[in-house]
């Protein structure tokens, strides 16, 4: 039964031309303004919001052909520094698209076949990989399944970055680069992670297992964890479920010196410290008193960072030291991700480790 609409007394006052204009424009495409993202986002995380292949509407370039479009909502970072200005990005959209026909632009010409190859890359980075020999029917099924995940089940989280299309000409826009889902299988959105922490606030009432007390029910092979951690970079080892993180948790359970474990040269040395604390051995004493090792920044530590500011000449120069917390260490690139202690929404991505200062 069609829905019943009561007649508005205002309609008669607006006139017949109002009603006629509404009918004429009722099917118009709804146009929205896309703010666009700033370049320079590193280590971003977004959630897939929509994905599909749609026909290009009349009046647009390549009308009548089809275009793959995917949209994500930015979860991290909350904000980035653009020049000397902080720009909020969390909640904004990142999008990629691929026009599925022969095209030409300022960046060159592409054939339909090249666009389809790019399409398979886009879908694969979201976890929708095709096996050798599979065809269009399987690809459409994968895209449909990814679309359903936006509505039901666990969302698809992915890494992304942004970069200027032409560093010398900002008017040419920004590339939005989606970089896959690896490492985000257990990811929790910032609000959900905070809620989980709040739910466990009473955990501190439970006594920790220390030497001489009952060991945890689940047996942990610290040597095995150490070997696994020593075989990967620091950032991967200190991931939420990484072997390094597990070792530090065990160290705390058994009353070992967690700071000493963090400062150890290798994870195997950290495992020896834990074993000694648990009553399973002794850490060999150093024959000579070692010289203090250079400070090695680690995830979770606080540090000083001279955030860049513009001087009177308009050039970026190091500013005053800002107290920050280290969110992640990328050993391969020698960089770190930070956020201000005074304002957690201000994040700095890809900061060189030699730019960090140890706080006394």
C-alpha positions as CSV (number, residue, x, y, z in Angstrom):
1,X,0.0,0.0,0.0
2,X,1.6,3.4,-1.0
3,X,2.4,5.7,1.9
4,X,-0.2,8.4,2.5
5,X,1.0,12.1,2.3
6,X,-1.2,14.7,3.9
7,X,-1.7,17.9,1.8
8,X,0.4,20.8,3.2
9,X,-1.5,24.1,3.6
10,X,1.8,25.8,2.8
11,X,1.9,24.3,-0.7
12,X,-1.0,26.5,-1.9
13,X,0.8,29.6,-0.7
14,X,4.0,28.7,-2.5
15,X,2.2,28.4,-5.8
16,X,1.9,26.0,-8.7
17,X,5.4,27.0,-10.0
18,X,6.9,25.8,-6.8
19,X,5.3,22.4,-7.2
20,X,6.3,22.2,-10.9
21,X,9.9,23.1,-10.1
22,X,10.1,20.4,-7.4
23,X,8.8,17.8,-9.9
24,X,11.3,18.9,-12.5
25,X,14.3,18.6,-10.1
26,X,13.2,15.7,-8.0
27,X,15.5,13.2,-9.8
28,X,18.6,15.4,-9.8
29,X,21.9,14.0,-8.6
30,X,22.7,15.2,-5.1
31,X,26.0,17.1,-5.2
32,X,28.2,17.3,-2.2
33,X,31.5,19.1,-1.6
34,X,34.5,16.9,-1.0
35,X,37.0,18.9,1.1
36,X,40.0,16.9,-0.1
37,X,42.9,15.6,2.1
38,X,46.2,17.4,2.7
39,X,49.4,15.7,1.5
40,X,51.8,14.3,3.9
41,X,49.6,11.8,5.9
42,X,51.8,8.8,6.9
43,X,50.7,5.7,8.7
44,X,47.0,6.6,8.3
45,X,44.2,4.0,9.1
46,X,40.8,4.1,7.6
47,X,37.6,2.0,7.5
48,X,36.0,0.9,4.3
49,X,32.6,2.6,4.0
50,X,31.4,1.7,0.4
51,X,32.7,-0.1,-2.6
52,X,31.2,-0.8,-6.0
53,X,31.1,-0.3,-9.8
54,X,28.7,2.4,-11.0
55,X,27.8,3.8,-14.4
56,X,29.1,7.3,-15.1
57,X,26.2,9.7,-15.2
58,X,25.2,11.9,-18.2
59,X,27.1,15.2,-18.3
60,X,30.3,13.8,-16.7
61,X,33.5,12.8,-18.6
62,X,33.3,9.3,-20.0
63,X,29.5,9.3,-19.4
64,X,27.9,5.9,-20.1
65,X,31.0,4.0,-19.2
66,X,31.6,2.4,-15.8
67,X,33.8,3.4,-12.8
68,X,35.0,1.5,-9.8
69,X,34.7,3.6,-6.6
70,X,35.7,2.9,-3.0
71,X,35.3,5.2,0.0
72,X,36.9,5.0,3.4
73,X,36.4,7.0,6.6
74,X,39.7,8.1,8.3
75,X,40.2,6.9,11.9
76,X,43.9,7.8,12.4
77,X,45.6,10.2,12.7
78,X,43.2,12.7,14.3
79,X,45.2,15.6,12.9
80,X,48.3,16.4,10.9
81,X,50.6,19.3,10.8
82,X,50.4,21.1,7.4
83,X,53.1,23.8,7.4
84,X,52.6,25.5,10.7
85,X,48.9,24.7,10.8
86,X,47.2,21.8,12.5
87,X,44.6,20.2,10.2
88,X,41.9,17.8,11.5
89,X,41.4,14.8,9.3
90,X,39.7,12.1,11.4
91,X,36.2,11.5,10.1
92,X,37.0,12.8,6.6
93,X,36.7,10.5,3.6
94,X,39.5,9.0,1.6
95,X,38.5,7.6,-1.8
96,X,40.0,5.8,-4.8
97,X,38.4,5.2,-8.2
98,X,39.3,3.6,-11.5
99,X,37.5,4.5,-14.8
100,X,37.0,1.2,-16.7
101,X,37.5,2.5,-20.3
102,X,40.3,4.1,-22.3
103,X,41.2,7.4,-20.8
104,X,43.6,10.4,-21.2
105,X,44.6,13.1,-18.7
106,X,47.5,15.4,-17.8
107,X,49.2,12.3,-16.2
108,X,49.0,10.3,-19.4
109,X,46.8,7.9,-21.3
110,X,45.6,4.5,-20.1
111,X,43.9,1.7,-21.9
112,X,40.8,-0.1,-20.5
113,X,43.0,-3.2,-19.9
114,X,45.5,-1.1,-17.7
115,X,42.6,0.3,-15.7
116,X,41.3,-3.2,-15.1
117,X,44.7,-4.3,-13.9
118,X,44.7,-1.4,-11.4
119,X,41.2,-2.4,-10.3
120,X,42.4,-5.9,-9.4
121,X,45.2,-4.2,-7.4
122,X,42.7,-1.9,-5.5
123,X,40.5,-4.9,-4.6
124,X,43.4,-7.1,-3.6
125,X,44.7,-4.4,-1.2
126,X,41.4,-4.7,0.6
127,X,41.8,-8.5,1.0
128,X,39.9,-9.5,-2.1
129,X,42.6,-11.4,-4.0
130,X,41.8,-13.5,-7.0
131,X,43.5,-16.8,-7.9
132,X,45.2,-17.3,-11.2
133,X,42.7,-18.0,-13.9
134,X,39.6,-16.5,-12.1
135,X,37.6,-14.1,-14.1
136,X,35.1,-11.2,-14.0
137,X,32.4,-13.2,-12.2
138,X,34.7,-14.0,-9.3
139,X,35.9,-10.4,-9.2
140,X,32.3,-9.1,-9.0
141,X,31.6,-11.6,-6.2
142,X,34.6,-10.3,-4.3
143,X,33.5,-6.7,-4.6
144,X,30.0,-7.6,-3.5
145,X,31.4,-9.4,-0.5
146,X,33.5,-6.4,0.5
147,X,30.5,-4.2,0.1
148,X,28.5,-6.4,2.5
149,X,31.3,-6.1,5.1
150,X,30.6,-2.4,5.2
151,X,27.1,-3.1,6.6
152,X,27.4,-6.5,8.4
153,X,30.3,-8.3,10.1
154,X,33.7,-7.0,10.9
155,X,34.6,-3.8,8.9
156,X,37.6,-3.8,6.5
157,X,40.4,-1.6,8.0
158,X,43.3,-0.5,5.7
159,X,46.5,1.6,5.7
160,X,46.7,4.8,3.6
161,X,48.9,7.7,2.9
162,X,48.6,10.9,0.9
163,X,51.1,12.7,-1.3
164,X,51.1,15.7,-3.6
165,X,50.6,14.9,-7.3
166,X,53.0,17.6,-8.2
167,X,55.0,19.1,-5.2
168,X,55.6,22.3,-7.3
169,X,52.0,22.8,-8.1
170,X,49.5,22.2,-5.2
171,X,46.6,22.9,-7.5
172,X,47.1,19.6,-9.2
173,X,45.8,17.8,-6.1
174,X,46.7,15.0,-3.9
175,X,47.2,11.3,-4.4
176,X,45.3,9.1,-1.9
177,X,47.3,5.8,-1.7
178,X,45.6,2.8,-0.1
179,X,48.2,0.3,1.1
180,X,46.5,-2.9,2.3
181,X,45.2,-4.5,5.4
182,X,48.2,-6.3,6.7
183,X,48.6,-6.0,10.5
184,X,45.1,-4.7,11.1
185,X,43.3,-8.1,11.5
186,X,42.8,-7.4,15.3
187,X,42.6,-3.6,15.0
188,X,40.2,-1.8,17.3
189,X,38.9,1.7,16.5
190,X,40.2,4.4,18.9
191,X,36.9,4.8,20.8
192,X,36.5,1.0,21.0
193,X,40.0,0.5,22.3
194,X,39.5,3.2,25.0
195,X,36.2,1.5,26.0
196,X,38.0,-1.9,26.3
197,X,40.6,-0.3,28.5
198,X,37.9,1.2,30.8
199,X,36.2,-2.2,31.0
200,X,39.4,-3.7,32.4
201,X,40.0,-0.9,35.0
202,X,39.5,-3.4,37.8
203,X,42.2,-5.7,36.5
204,X,44.7,-3.9,38.8
205,X,43.0,-5.4,41.8
206,X,44.3,-8.8,40.9
207,X,47.8,-9.7,42.3
208,X,50.5,-10.1,39.7
209,X,52.4,-13.4,39.5
210,X,55.9,-12.9,40.9
211,X,58.8,-15.3,41.8
212,X,57.6,-17.7,44.4
213,X,53.9,-17.3,43.6
214,X,51.7,-19.5,41.4
215,X,52.6,-19.1,37.7
216,X,50.0,-18.1,35.2
217,X,47.8,-20.9,33.9
218,X,49.0,-20.4,30.3
219,X,52.6,-21.5,29.9
220,X,54.7,-19.1,28.0
221,X,58.1,-20.0,26.3
222,X,60.0,-16.7,26.7
223,X,62.9,-18.1,24.6
224,X,60.6,-18.8,21.8
225,X,59.0,-15.4,22.0
226,X,62.5,-13.8,22.1
227,X,63.6,-15.7,19.0
228,X,60.5,-14.6,17.1
229,X,61.0,-10.9,18.2
230,X,64.7,-10.9,17.3
231,X,63.7,-12.0,13.8
232,X,61.6,-8.9,13.0
233,X,61.8,-5.1,13.3
234,X,61.1,-3.3,16.5
235,X,57.7,-1.9,15.4
236,X,56.4,-5.4,14.5
237,X,57.7,-6.9,17.7
238,X,55.9,-4.2,19.8
239,X,52.6,-4.5,17.9
240,X,49.6,-5.1,20.2
241,X,49.9,-8.8,19.8
242,X,53.6,-8.9,18.9
243,X,56.2,-11.2,20.6
244,X,58.0,-8.3,22.2
245,X,54.8,-6.9,23.7
246,X,54.1,-10.4,25.1
247,X,57.6,-10.6,26.6
248,X,57.2,-7.3,28.4
249,X,53.8,-8.5,29.8
250,X,55.5,-11.7,31.1
251,X,58.3,-9.6,32.6
252,X,55.7,-7.5,34.6
253,X,53.9,-10.7,35.7
254,X,57.1,-12.2,37.2
255,X,58.4,-9.0,38.7
256,X,61.3,-8.6,36.3
257,X,62.7,-5.1,35.6
258,X,60.7,-4.1,32.6
259,X,62.9,-1.1,31.9
260,X,65.9,-3.4,31.8
261,X,64.1,-5.6,29.4
262,X,63.4,-2.6,27.1
263,X,67.0,-1.5,27.3
264,X,68.4,-5.0,26.5
265,X,70.5,-5.3,23.4
266,X,68.4,-8.2,22.1
267,X,65.1,-9.8,23.0
268,X,67.1,-12.9,24.0
269,X,68.8,-10.8,26.7
270,X,65.4,-9.6,27.9
271,X,64.3,-13.3,28.1
272,X,67.3,-14.0,30.3
273,X,66.3,-11.2,32.7
274,X,62.7,-12.6,32.9
275,X,64.0,-16.2,33.5
276,X,66.2,-15.0,36.4
277,X,63.3,-13.0,38.0
278,X,61.1,-16.1,37.8
279,X,63.8,-18.2,39.6
280,X,64.9,-20.1,36.5
281,X,68.5,-18.8,36.3
282,X,70.7,-15.8,36.9
283,X,71.7,-13.0,34.5
284,X,75.5,-13.2,34.1
285,X,77.2,-10.2,35.6
286,X,79.2,-7.9,33.4
287,X,83.0,-8.3,33.8
288,X,83.3,-4.5,33.5
289,X,81.0,-1.7,34.1
290,X,79.6,-0.9,30.6
291,X,79.5,2.6,29.4
292,X,75.9,4.1,29.2
293,X,74.4,3.1,25.9
294,X,72.9,5.8,23.7
295,X,69.2,6.4,24.3
296,X,67.1,4.2,22.1
297,X,63.5,5.6,21.7
298,X,60.8,3.0,22.3
299,X,57.1,2.8,21.9
300,X,55.2,4.2,24.9
301,X,58.1,6.4,26.1
302,X,58.0,10.2,26.4
303,X,60.4,12.3,24.5
304,X,61.0,15.9,23.4
305,X,60.5,17.0,19.8
306,X,61.1,20.5,18.3
307,X,58.0,20.7,16.1
308,X,58.6,22.8,13.0
309,X,57.2,26.4,12.9
310,X,57.5,29.2,10.4
311,X,59.9,32.1,11.1
312,X,59.3,35.6,10.0
313,X,60.8,34.8,6.6
314,X,58.2,32.1,6.1
315,X,60.7,29.2,6.4
316,X,60.2,26.2,8.6
317,X,62.6,26.0,11.5
318,X,62.6,23.9,14.7
319,X,60.4,25.3,17.4
320,X,60.4,24.9,21.2
321,X,60.7,21.4,22.6
322,X,57.2,19.8,22.9
323,X,56.7,16.8,25.2
324,X,55.4,13.8,23.2
325,X,54.6,10.2,23.6
326,X,56.0,7.7,21.1
327,X,53.2,5.7,19.4
328,X,55.2,3.6,17.0
329,X,58.8,3.0,15.9
330,X,59.7,2.1,12.3
331,X,63.2,0.5,12.5
332,X,63.5,0.1,8.8
333,X,63.0,3.8,8.0
334,X,64.5,5.1,11.2
335,X,61.4,7.1,12.0
336,X,58.7,7.4,14.8
337,X,55.1,8.4,15.1
338,X,54.3,10.7,18.0
339,X,51.5,12.7,19.7
340,X,51.6,15.6,22.0
341,X,51.1,14.9,25.7
342,X,49.3,18.1,26.2
343,X,47.0,17.6,23.2
344,X,46.7,13.9,22.0
345,X,44.9,15.1,18.9
346,X,48.1,16.6,17.6
347,X,50.2,13.9,15.9
348,X,53.5,13.9,14.1
349,X,54.2,11.1,11.6
350,X,57.5,9.9,10.2
351,X,59.8,11.9,12.5
352,X,63.4,10.9,12.3
353,X,64.7,9.2,15.4
354,X,67.7,11.6,15.6
355,X,65.2,14.5,16.0
356,X,63.8,13.0,19.3
357,X,65.3,14.2,22.6
358,X,65.5,12.1,25.8
359,X,63.7,13.7,28.7
360,X,65.4,13.5,32.1
